[in-house]
Amino acid sequence: MSAEDKVVEDDMATSKGSSATGGAKEETSEIIKTVIYALLITLVFRTLFFQPFTIPSASMEPNLYEGDYIVVSKWDYGYSKYSFQWPLPFIKGRIMEKAAKRGDIVVFKLPRNPKVDYIKRVVGVPGDRVQMRHNQLYINDIPVPAKNLGPVMPQISYDSQYATKYEESLPDGSTHAMQDLRTDGPADDTPEYIVPADHYFMMGDNRDNSIDSRYAMDDPIQPGVDFVPAENLEGRATIVLVSWKEGSSIWKPWTWLNLRWDRLFKSLK
C-alpha cells in the first residue's frame, strides 16, 4: 500500500467515526426533544382539560372514599392562576369565568395555604345565607330537605360506629348522598354565614368528619377552610377512575389489584 493510499484510508476511517459520533448525538437530541414535547403536552393537558387527584381522607364519604383516584375537569369554571402547575401571580381573578353551582364537587386551593389542595361540595354561592341549626342545614332560612336512607358503615370508621345516610336536595334541585355520625357534632350548630361576592361556602359530605367552611381559617382550636375565593377553584370532580383499598401502594406491586371494583369509572354527583 502506498503512503498516499494509507492517508486516504485513514481519512475514511476518521469520517466514519465522526459520522457515528454525530449520529449518537443526534439520537440523544431527538430523545431529549421527545421528552420535552411529551412534558409540555402533559402540562397543557393538565392545565386546560383534565387533572387527576387522589383522595387522601374520608371527608367526602359516602361519595368519595380514601384511595379514590379521580379526574377533575379544568374548564368548567374558567382558568385562574391556580389552574397551572405552578401558580402564575400575574393572572388576576378568572379567565373565561363560569360560576360554580350548588352541589358541584370542587377541588380548590386551601385559602390559608394555597399549596394544599382540598375537595368539598359547593353548598353556598355568593349572597347565600348558610347555617347549621341542631344538625339541620339551612340555606337562606329554608331547611334543606334530607331523606333518611338508613344506617351505613363508613369506609373509614375509627370506632365501628354506624352513620346515617341521607339524600340531600339543595335549592337548585341537585341531589346528593351525605352521611352523619351524630346529632351533636362540633359544627352541627353554627352562626349564620353570609357568603361574600366572588366566594363559595364548602361542606364535606361526611358532615361530622369534615373540616370545611363551617370553620374559620383563623380558628385557634381548629383552623378551617372559611369562604373559598372563586380564583382558588381548580376544577370540578367528574369521575372515579379507580379506587384502591386501604394498605395499597404504588411501591407494593402485589397490592395493585387490591381495588374496589364497583367504583371503577363511577361518575360523581
LINBEL-V467191 format. One line per field, one symbol per residue. ss: DSSP state (~ for helix, > for strand, _ for the rest). psi: psi as a letter, one per 20 degrees, with the letter a starting at -180 (. if undefined). burial: 1 if it has 24 or more other C-alpha atoms within 12 Angstrom, else 0. A space follows every 10 residues. Layout:
ss=???
psi=???
burial=???
//
This chain:
ss=__~~~~~~~~ ~~~~~~~~~~ ~~~~~~~~~~ ~~~~~~~~~~ ~~~~~~~~_> >>>>______ _______>>> >>>_____>_ ~~~_______ ____>_____ ____>>>>>> __>>>>>>>> >>>>____>> >>>__>>>>_ _>>__>>>>> >>>_______ _>>>>>>>>_ ____>>>>>> __________ __>>____>> >>>__>~~~_ __________ _______>>~ ~~>>>>>>>> >>>>______ __~~~___>_ ~~~__>>__
psi=prhggggggh ggggggghgg ghgggggggh gggggggggg ggggghghfq pqqppirjij qjhpqpipor pppiihjaqa hjiqhppohi ppbqplppqq qpipppprpp hiniippqpr pohprpiqop qpoljpppol jppopoppjr qqoqgooikk pqrppqopor hjiqqqqrqp hrikrikior rppoprqkrq pqqqhnhjlp obiipqhjph gnpbhaqoqh iiphrpphqo gqoqrpiqqh inhijhjmqn hiipkpqq.
burial=0000000000 0000000000 0000000000 0000000000 0000011111 1111111111 1111111111 1111111111 1111000000 0011000011 1111111111 1100001111 1111110111 1100111110 0001010000 0101110000 0011111111 1000111111 1000001100 0011100111 1111111111 1111110000 0001111111 1111111111 1111100000 0000000011 001000011
//
